[in-house]
Amino acid sequence: MASGEPIIVFDKVNKWYGNAYHVLRDIDLSVAKGERIVICGPSGSGKSTLIRCINRLEEHQQGRIVVDGTEITDDVKAIEKVRLQVGMVFQQFNLFPHLTVMENLTLAPMWVNKLPKKDAEERAMANLKRVRIAEQAEKYPLQLSGGQQQRVAIARALCLTPKIMLFDEPTSALDPEMIKEVLDVMTELANQGITMICVTHEMGFAKAVADRVIFMDQGQIVEQNTPVEFFNNPKNERSKDFLSKILGH
């Protein structure tokens, strides 16, 4: 469970798109090592932008973000250092269609970590076993279902042995029958002590896995609490409204 120094800190973080759109407003957030956080909220509330700032896929204009002791600035070295610690899984699987599953998984460890091919392949196989698709190693992505492709994407992120995993609506592009297989794999990962931040509308997953649920609206963290408290006793009118729409009560 979570302990010690926070692994991610947002301190008064602001971000604008152009001059008009204030997408993150005074974000203060501290994430403990090993903590599992689910971020939810309506579309356009800044959830994806928030997690994309953690590995500098998005730049913030004000405030500080510190990841595993490194402050994220324009310094390329700092950004590279952080990105080695942070795995990310997107809505779209972003796999290379012309490479096999195994080649997709070994590419970054061999190039980025300079891992010998044999070691990279052993690590890839171990992570394919973790996501329960070791038998698909020699197939190409387009031979797999969407759920299998997303599990390959999770395994690929794990191949860089990150301390932190970010999931940006990982099931939103999947057919309903495939959502469960991806969430099952994520639940297993969550039980292995990795720090996880997941943007999702899958409230069952939030209830089962999260240590903390964060609700965002209009670029702000409006409410945060344990899943039990958040779902059974939301404090804020906007949270209540969101939950009634998404849970249908």
N, C-alpha and C positions, 0 to 999 in steps of 0.2 A: 504494500500500500504506500501511498504518498508519504514522503518524509524529507526533512532537511531543507537545503536551499532551493528556491524555485528554479526550475529549468527554463521557464519562459516568463519574461516580465514585459508587459506593456505599461508604459508610464505616460499618461496624458497624450496619447497618440491621436493625431488628426491627419486626415487625408482628404484632398479634394481632387475631383476630375475637372480640369480647367478651373475657372473661377466660380462657376455656378453651383456645381454639385458637391456638397460636403458629405462624403460617403462614410467617413469614420469621425466620430465626434468625441473627443476627450476619453479615449478608451483606457481604462485602468484594469489590468488583469494580471493575475499571478498564477502560474500553473506549476504545481509541485511535480517532482520526479515521480513517474509511475501513475500519475493521475489520469483519469479517463473522463474527458469532457465532451458533452454533446452540445453543439450550438444550433439553436433553431430560431425560427422567426419568419415573417412574411418575405416574399420575393423583394429584392432591392433593399434589404435592411442592412447590408454590409457584411453578412456572414462570410461569404467566400473571399471578399477583399481582406477581411481580418486575417484569415488563416494564410492567405497568399502573401501577406506582409512578413510572415514568420520566416519564409525562405527567400524573401526579396523578389518574388515574382511580381509583387506590386511595391512601389516605393511609398513610404509615408513622408509627409512634409513637416510635421511637428511632433515633438515628444521623442521618447526613447523606446527602442525594443532591444531587449537583451536575450539571447538564446544560448543556453549552456555556457554562460560566462562571457560571451562575445557580443558586443554591441553591434547592431547592424547599421552600417553607414554606407557611404559610397565606396568604401575601401573594398576593392575586388577580392583581396586576400581574406578579409573578414567574411565576405559573402560566401566564398568558396568553402571556408572552414565550416560555416553554419550549414551549408547545403549537404556536406558530408554526413551531418548528424541527423538530417531531416529527410525522411521518406515521404513521398506524396502520391496519393491516388486520386485521380480526377473522375469526373462524370464519364468522359470518353476515355477509352482504354489507352490510346496513344501508343499502341504497339506497332513495331515495324512489320508491315504485312509480308515483305520479301524475306524475312528472317524466320527461322523456326522459333518455337517457344524457348528452347535451350539457348539459341543464339541471342534472342531478345534479353535473356536473363544474364548472360555472361558478358555482354558488350561493355556495360559500365564498369563492373569490377575489374575487367582486364585493362580498360583504358584509363579509368579514374584512379583505381586503387593499385594498378600495375600488378594485379594478381595473375600468377601463371594460369594458363588455360585449364590444366587439370584441376587446380584448386577452385577456379571459378566454376567449373562444371560440377564439382562436388557440392559446392555451396548452393548452386542453382538447384540441384536435385533435392538437397535437404529442404530448401524453401518450397519447392513444388510439392514435396510430401506434406509440408505444413499446411498448404492450402488444398491438399487432397486432389492433385491432378498430375502426379508424377508420370502417369501412363501417357500423358499428352506431350511429353518433352520434344518429340521429333516432328510434331505437327506444325502447320502454319496457323497463325491467328485466325484466318478466315475459315478454317476447318472447324473452329470451336464455336460453341454457343456464346452469347453475350455474357452469361454468368461465368463461364469458364475463362473467357478473355479477361474479365475483371479480376478473377482470382490470379491469373498470370500477372496482371499489372501489380497486384498486391505482392506477389512473390518477387517480382522484379525490384520493387522498392525495398523489400527486406534483404535483397542480395547485397546492398551497400551497408548492411548492419547498422541501421539508424538507431538513435536513442529516442527519436520522436517520430510518430507517424501522423500525418495529416490526411484526412479523407474529406474530399469536397463533393458532397452529394453522390457517393459512390454507387448508389443503386438507382438513381433517378432515370438513367437511360435504359434500364433493364425491364424485360417483361416480368409481370408479377410472379410467375412461377420460378424465376431465377433469383429473385431478390433474397429469398431465404438462404440459398446456398452461400451467397456472398456475406450476408450478415452472420451466418454461423461461423464462417472463417474469421471474421472480424471479432466475434465474441471470444473465440479461442485465443486469438492474439491478445485481446484485452486481459485475459487471465494469465498471460505470461509476463506481465509487469512492464510492458513498454508504455511510454507516455503517449496517449492518443488524444487527438482533437478531431472530432467528426462533425461536419455540417451535414445534417440529415433531417428528413421529415419522418423517419421511421421511429415512431414514439415507443413502440414495443422494445426496440433495440436500446433506446435511451433508458427505459425503465430497467432493463435487464443488466446493462453494462456500465452506465455512467456513474461516476462518483458525484458529478455535478452537472446540472443542466443550466445552460446560459441562454436567455431569451434576448434577441436583439430586435430592435425596431428603429427605423430611420437613423441608422448609423450609431446607435447607442446601445450599451448593455442596460436593458430596462430591468431585468430581474435575473437572479441566479440563486439556485438552491439545490438541495438533494432531489433526486427524481421523485421520491415519495411526496415531499412537500410541494414541489413544483406542480405535479399533476393533480394532487388531491386538494391543494390549498394555495392556488396562485394568488399573489398579492396585488398584482397590477392589473388595471382594467384591460390594457392591451394584451397582456398574457392570457387573461381569461377569454377574451374575444378570439384570439388565435387558437387556443385549445378547443373552444367550443366548435370552431370551424373544422379543425383537423380531426378531432376525436368524435365530433357529432353529438356532443352533449353540453 
